[in-house]
Amino acid sequence: MRPLSNRTETFSDSIIRRMTRISDECGAINLSQGFPDFDPPKAMTDRLVEVAKEGPHQYAVTWGAQNFREAVARKQEHFSGMKINPNEEIVVTCGSTEAMMAAMMSVVNPGDKVVVFSPFYENYGADAILSGAEPIYVPLVPPEFNFDPEVLEDAFRLGAKALILCNPSNPSGKVFTREELQLIADLAIRYDAYVITDEVYEHIIYAPNKHTYLATLPGMRERTIICNSLSKTYSITGWRLGYVIASPEIIDRVRKVHDFLTVGAAAPLMEAAVVGLNMPDAYYEELAAHYAHMKAVFTDGLRDLGMSFTDPQGAYFVLVDITPFRKKEESDYEFCVRMIRETGVAAVPGSSFFREDVNHLMRLHFAKSDEVLYEALNRMERLKMS
Ligand SMILES: Cc1ncc(COP(=O)(O)O)c(C=O)c1O
């Protein structure tokens, strides 16, 4: 048999999804793959039941149902203050995952350089491989996860055509300040580069941090490709609904890529999700308060266990230092597999997020009920004994 594609040869499977599989095999508490264990808003699931009876059940317009795009535009205008034309500036995708891929495919030629901050969400590596981009990694240096403006400028000097910005950031929990975003914007404008933003955690922010939409900075609207999703905001990671917002010229290209990648997002789910997009401000305030509560429960517990970890400004992950608990010569991956087997709690080895040689961290997420978080913390106590 002839070899399969060179392009995909270097792919490993997703470490996050692999840890989930091992976790499921062992019946562990899965704090590796980030998804909530609580239900979406009832109004959305009630609407889904109605839609199951009434439809639509056939293809929607390939770039997204009209009422869904209008609801996205209204909601994002409300939070960002940007004007968004639902007919020309939005493509609805199968999650932010497809949004990012479609954005990369639309912007990048094989061999083009793309700046990626490290640590990074693992899909960006695959997006780069599939689109043929050559990533230039710029470190976000722990514990504050700040970047060195000089190092960033060096990456642009190498001719980067785009930068990927995950804000709020997975796995570091960093929320970029307006000043940092201004630095990025200045460089993007100076070196004529695009910025592809991944803003899926825009509403999961811990006070006093605030989410700033990069596209609202002067000169950035036309060069920013916003990728976003309903997965996290409405606790519907399985509905696979996301979107791209960009200028009409860029959207025209993204529409075509999207059309050939997936044709479209699921019509009945778009219809039901409009209810979510129309929620009042109180919904987002309650969501943020709920996450602040889960974060407090989990991080207080980690502190009681004597663990040292990053305190996130946004998103729902912590990076925990495994140095005191791991055996001699044990890699972070081996440690995480052993932790699943010995304690029944699953995490993601930190090295899967870093370009640099970092292997003393694991990522845990806390989008879980109090009961599950307390049980996970109890189980992790065993690490101290092993
Ligand atoms: C930063 C980031 N972007 C994108 C996604 C995937 O989003 P979606 O479910 O919309 O594809 C995740 C999921 O964990 C994520 O953490």
Ligand as a Chemical Component Dictionary entry (heavy atoms), coordinates in Angstrom:
data_LIG
# 
_chem_comp.id                   LIG 
_chem_comp.type                 NON-POLYMER 
_chem_comp.pdbx_formal_charge   0 
_chem_comp.three_letter_code    LIG 
# 
loop_
_chem_comp_atom.comp_id 
_chem_comp_atom.atom_id 
_chem_comp_atom.alt_atom_id 
_chem_comp_atom.type_symbol 
_chem_comp_atom.charge 
_chem_comp_atom.model_Cartn_x 
_chem_comp_atom.model_Cartn_y 
_chem_comp_atom.model_Cartn_z 
_chem_comp_atom.pdbx_ordinal 
LIG C1 C1 C 0 -9.282  27.708 23.457 1  
LIG C2 C2 C 0 -10.291 26.793 22.888 2  
LIG N1 N1 N 0 -10.727 26.994 21.644 3  
LIG C3 C3 C 0 -11.621 26.167 21.079 4  
LIG C4 C4 C 0 -12.145 25.090 21.777 5  
LIG C5 C5 C 0 -13.130 24.208 21.105 6  
LIG O1 O1 O 0 -14.326 24.903 20.966 7  
LIG P1 P1 P 0 -15.539 24.303 20.155 8  
LIG O2 O2 O 0 -16.255 23.341 21.040 9  
LIG O3 O3 O 0 -16.354 25.508 19.859 10 
LIG O4 O4 O 0 -15.021 23.667 18.925 11 
LIG C6 C6 C 0 -11.719 24.843 23.067 12 
LIG C7 C7 C 0 -12.232 23.676 23.810 13 
LIG O5 O5 O 0 -11.752 23.271 24.832 14 
LIG C8 C8 C 0 -10.771 25.711 23.639 15 
LIG O6 O6 O 0 -10.320 25.510 24.887 16 
# 
loop_
_chem_comp_bond.comp_id 
_chem_comp_bond.atom_id_1 
_chem_comp_bond.atom_id_2 
_chem_comp_bond.value_order 
_chem_comp_bond.pdbx_ordinal 
LIG C1 C2 SING 1  
LIG C2 N1 SING 2  
LIG C2 C8 DOUB 3  
LIG N1 C3 DOUB 4  
LIG C3 C4 SING 5  
LIG C4 C5 SING 6  
LIG C4 C6 DOUB 7  
LIG C5 O1 SING 8  
LIG O1 P1 SING 9  
LIG P1 O2 DOUB 10 
LIG P1 O3 SING 11 
LIG P1 O4 SING 12 
LIG C6 C7 SING 13 
LIG C6 C8 SING 14 
LIG C7 O5 DOUB 15 
LIG C8 O6 SING 16 
# 
